[in-house]
Amino acid sequence: MSLLNEHIDVRSTRDGTPARFTWRGRTFRVRRIIGDWPARPEVPGTPATQVHLLRVSAESEAGEPSIIDITRDVASDRWTMRRQWS
């Protein structure tokens, strides 16, 4: 497992669910969402409700499966790659 915290470009479905994302020039297809939780705030005392952690089952363009944690800051609509479980 690697802690990354890197910005990613996400393409979502009409209901806002991530369908694909690009990280370090590689595109991943989200096969399913395993979980969705409020993320821990980076600054103590800041509410966590504005940032959600999604654990997804994803597949690279080469067909390699992976479990990946991504976060979405609701206020800014910024997505971040948090962890890739290997």
C-alpha positions as CSV (number, residue, x, y, z in Angstrom):
1,M,0.0,0.0,0.0
2,S,1.3,3.4,-0.9
3,L,0.0,6.8,0.5
4,L,-0.1,9.1,-2.5
5,N,-2.3,12.2,-2.1
6,E,-2.0,13.1,-5.8
7,H,-4.5,15.1,-7.9
8,I,-6.4,12.9,-10.5
9,D,-8.8,13.8,-13.3
10,V,-12.1,12.0,-12.9
11,R,-14.9,11.4,-15.4
12,S,-18.2,10.8,-13.6
13,T,-21.6,9.4,-14.6
14,R,-24.6,11.7,-14.6
15,D,-25.3,11.0,-11.0
16,G,-21.7,12.0,-10.0
17,T,-20.4,8.5,-9.5
18,P,-16.8,8.2,-10.8
19,A,-16.6,6.0,-13.9
20,R,-12.9,6.6,-15.0
21,F,-9.9,8.5,-13.7
22,T,-6.5,9.3,-15.0
23,W,-3.5,9.1,-12.7
24,R,0.1,9.6,-13.9
25,G,-0.9,9.3,-17.5
26,R,-2.7,6.0,-16.9
27,T,-6.5,5.6,-17.2
28,F,-8.4,3.4,-14.8
29,R,-12.0,2.2,-15.2
30,V,-14.0,2.0,-12.0
31,R,-15.6,-1.4,-11.9
32,R,-17.4,-0.8,-8.6
33,I,-17.5,1.3,-5.5
34,I,-16.6,-0.8,-2.4
35,G,-17.3,1.9,0.1
36,D,-18.0,5.7,0.6
37,W,-17.1,7.4,3.9
38,P,-16.5,10.9,5.2
39,A,-12.7,11.3,5.1
40,R,-10.7,12.5,8.1
41,P,-9.9,16.2,7.8
42,E,-6.3,17.2,7.2
43,V,-6.6,20.0,9.7
44,P,-7.8,19.1,13.2
45,G,-11.1,20.7,14.1
46,T,-12.3,20.9,10.4
47,P,-15.5,18.9,9.7
48,A,-14.9,15.8,7.5
49,T,-18.3,16.0,5.8
50,Q,-17.0,18.0,2.9
51,V,-14.5,15.3,1.8
52,H,-15.5,11.7,1.0
53,L,-13.3,8.7,0.7
54,L,-14.3,6.2,-1.9
55,R,-12.7,2.7,-2.1
56,V,-13.1,1.4,-5.6
57,S,-12.3,-1.7,-7.5
58,A,-10.6,-0.4,-10.7
59,E,-9.0,-1.8,-13.8
60,S,-6.1,-0.2,-15.8
61,E,-6.2,0.0,-19.6
62,A,-4.0,-3.1,-19.6
63,G,-6.6,-5.0,-17.6
64,E,-4.7,-5.0,-14.3
65,P,-7.2,-5.0,-11.3
66,S,-6.5,-2.8,-8.3
67,I,-8.2,-1.6,-5.1
68,I,-7.8,2.2,-4.9
69,D,-8.8,4.9,-2.4
70,I,-9.8,8.2,-4.0
71,T,-11.2,11.3,-2.3
72,R,-13.5,14.0,-3.5
73,D,-13.6,17.5,-1.9
74,V,-17.3,18.3,-2.4
75,A,-16.8,22.1,-2.1
76,S,-14.1,22.3,-4.9
77,D,-15.0,19.1,-6.8
78,R,-11.3,18.2,-6.5
79,W,-10.4,14.5,-6.7
80,T,-7.3,13.0,-5.1
81,M,-5.7,9.5,-5.4
82,R,-5.0,8.6,-1.8
83,R,-3.9,5.0,-1.8
84,Q,-3.3,2.1,-4.2
85,W,-3.5,-1.3,-2.4
86,S,-1.1,-3.8,-3.9
